[in-house]
Amino acid sequence: MNTNELCPELVDYIYDYADKFKTEKEHIAHRMLIYARKGMSASALNRMKSMGWYDDGEEMKALVADGYEVFKRKVVERIYREHRHELNLNCCPECGKITRTPWAKQCRFCFHQWHAVRY
């Protein structure tokens, strides 16, 4: 599977559950985009900057310039390209599609279940 074939569900899964492969700048950019959506007071912004959680430098501005969805897609494409074989993808044993979470035991597409049977 190349990066052109990343389905939206796989993009969400990798972005949400592959944090260890994100760079520090990507983590900061994520915070910037999330808090920019909510609106921030000047004091909160200064506090985030002092803690290293917000960076309004040119490099970071360029990273988030196209918005959250484009940023998310770029991060996932980089992670998939560089760490494809290290990703712990939880796929349905029946249809092979990605589950909602790494711990899921039921497919959201074909509804196959693979829970352990207890007696």
N, C-alpha and C positions, 0 to 999 in steps of 0.2 A: 504494500500500500504506500503510495507516495503522498506528499503533503497536499496535493490537489484532491485527494480522495478522503480527506478527513471529514466525516459527517458531523453535523452539529452536536450530536450526542457525545461523540468522542472528543470534540473540542471542549465541551463543558466538563467532561470527566477528567481530561488531562489538566485543564486549568484549575479545577477544584481540588484534585488529589495528587498532583505532582509538584507540590511546593518545593521539595528538596532540590529540584532541578532549576528553579527560578533563580536568577541572579539577584543580588541585593538591590540593584537599580530597578529591576522589574517589580520587586516587592514595594519599593518606595513609590514607583509610578502607579501601582495598583491602589495604594493608600491615597495618593493624590487624586486619582480619578473617583474613587468612592466618596471621599470627603468633599470633593468639588461638587458632586451631585447634590449633596445635602446642604451645601452652603456652610461656611465656617465663619465664626467671629474672628476678628483680628487677634484677640488674645489666644484663641485656640490655635490659630495658624502659627503664631510665634512660638507657642509651646511645642507644637509638632516639629517645627524647624529646629528648636533647641535640642530635641530628642533624636534628631536625625531621621524623622519619619516623613519629612516633606522637604523637597528640594526644588526651588524655582529657578534653577540654572537653565541655560540654553539647551544643554544636552537632554535634560529631563523634559523640558517643554516640547522639544522635538519628538521625544518618545511618546508623549501622550497627545500630541497635536491633533491626531485624527479621531480621537474619542476612544471610548472604552472597548467597543466591539472590535475595532481594527487592532488596537493594542493587544487585546486578548488573543486574537487570531495569530498575530505575529509571534507572541510568546509561545503559543502552543506549537506552531510550525517549527520554531527553533528547538523546542524541547523534543518534539517528535524526530526531527532530523538528527539531533545530536545524541539522543538517549533512547531511541526506539527500542533497543534490545534490553534496556534496563527497566522500562516501564512495567509495572505490575498491573496489567489490564485484566479485569474480571469480565470475561466474556461468557455468554450462554453456551453450555455444552451442546445444546440442540441446534440453534440457528447461527451461533458464532457472533452475534451482535453484542455490543457493549452494554453492561448493566448500569444502573443508576449510580451505584456506589461500589467501592472495592469489597464490601461485605454482603452485598445483595445475594440472595439465593433464589430469586425468581426473575425471569426475563420480562422486561416491559414490552417486548415486541411479540413474542410467541407465547408468553405466559408459562413457559416450562419452569418447573420447580425442581431444585436439587437440595432441599433441606435434608439433614440427616434424619433418618427414621429412628424414633426411640420407642422401645417396648417396655 
